[in-house]
Amino acid sequence: MKEKHKQIGAFILFGIFVSTFLVMLFITIYAVSEALFAPTHKPQIKNITEIEQQNNEFPYCLTITAYTISVRETDNTPRQTATMEKPIAGKTCAVSRDLLSWLGGRVYIEGVGVRRVNDLMNKRFANTIDIVIGTRKEALAFGKRECRVVFLGR
């Protein structure tokens, strides 16, 4: 009887080991695929006049900057936005607090493309949008620009 209990215990331990290994494997595959296939900043040049006509919106002239998802460039929760979503390079942006009403919506930035507004910048900034970019090198290369921006709504 003791031999049978030992076999069952060994089988259970083996099952726990295999399931832990599989979970770790899936987490690793997910992390690697996120790193490999995460979009980097590639400008989507479109005619802003077309966007204006489609949305019946007047463009704002705003300062556009770029940042990466790191504690060095954000607060102490870089992987969580004001809308409690994960920021995604090439898709997410933060707005200054004077543009708070845009939170949760989408914007078209001339020369950049469409971004989802799901984060807020520090209160010292005004009339500014900060786009999430994959690497610090790309963010520094992007620099600081004045662009026309159209709020596309929610």
N, C-alpha and C positions, 0 to 999 in steps of 0.2 A: 504494500500500500504506500509506504514511504517513497518507493521508487517512482510510483505513478505521480505523486505530488511533486517530486523533484522535476519530472519531465514536464508537467503542466507549468510549474514555476519558470523553468527554462524557456518554454514556449512563449509564455507571457512576456518575459524579459526580451526575448528575441523580437516579438511583435512590437514592443515599445521602442526598441532600438531601430527597427526598420521604419516605423512610422516617423520617428524623430529625424532619421536620415532623409526620408522623403520630403518632409516639411522643410528642412534646411536646404535641400536641393532645389525645391520650388522657389524658395525665397531668393536663393542665389541666382537662379535663372531669371527671375523677375527683375532683380537689381541690375544684372548685366544687360538685359534687354532694355531697361529704362535708360541705362548709360549709353548703349549703342544706338538706340533708335530715338532718343530724345531730340526733338527738333531744335536746331540752333537758329540763330537770327539770320533769316534770309529775307531781305526786303521784298514785299509783294507790291510792286509799283502798279497803281491803278490811277485812273483819272478821277480826281476828287470831285470834279463837276458832276460826273455820273453818280457818285455816292450822294452828293447833295440833292440831286434831282430825285433819286430813288427814295430818300428819307425826308424830303422837304425840311431839311435842317440847315441852319446857317453854320459854317465852320468857325471854330474857335481857333485862335492862334495861341498855342501853348508851348511851354518849354518841355522837351522830351529828353529824358536821361535813361540810362540802363543800369541794371544791377543784377547780381547773381544771388542764388539762394544760399547765403552763408551768414553766420552770426556776425562776421566782420562787417557786412554791409547792411544788416537788418537788426531787428531786436533779438532777444534771446530765444525766439520761436520762429526760425526762418522757414520751417516747413509747414507753417500754418498761417493762413491769411485772415483778414478781418471777417470774412464770410465762412471761416472754418474749413476752407478747402485747401488742397495742396497746390502750391504755385507750380506752374508748368512753363518751362522756358519756351518762348515762341508763341505762347497763348495767353499769358497772364500779365496784368499790369496793375500798378498801384496809382492812386490819384491823390492830389493834395486835398486837404480837408475842406477847401472852398468848393470842391467838386463832389462832395459827399453824396449828393443826390444821384450820382452816376454809379454808386456802389451796387454791384449785382448786375449791371448792364454790360453792353458792349460798345466799343468805340472803334472808329476807323481812323488810323493815323496815317497821314500822307507819307508815302515812301516806306512805310513799315507794314501796314496791313491792319487786320481786325484783331483786337485783343479783348479779353474779358476783364472787366474791372472787378477784382475781388480782394483788393487790399488798399489800405490807407497809408499815406506817407506821414512823416513827422509834421507836427503843427507849424514848424518854422517855414515850410514851403507853401507857395501859392501859385496857382495857374501852372501846375506842373504834373506831368505823367511820367512814371518810372516803369519801364518795361523790363520783364524778366528775360535775361539772356543766359545761355548755357555756361559760358566761362568768363572769368574776370578779364582775360585778354580781349575778348569780344566786347565786353561792356566798356572797357577803356577805349577801344577803337571806335565804338559808337559815339562816345563823347556826349556833348550837350548840344541839342538842336532846337530850333524854332520850327514848328510844323503846324499845318492846319489839321484840326481834329474835328470829326463829326461824331456826335453821340447817336448811336444806333438804337438805343432803347434797351428794354429787357427782353 
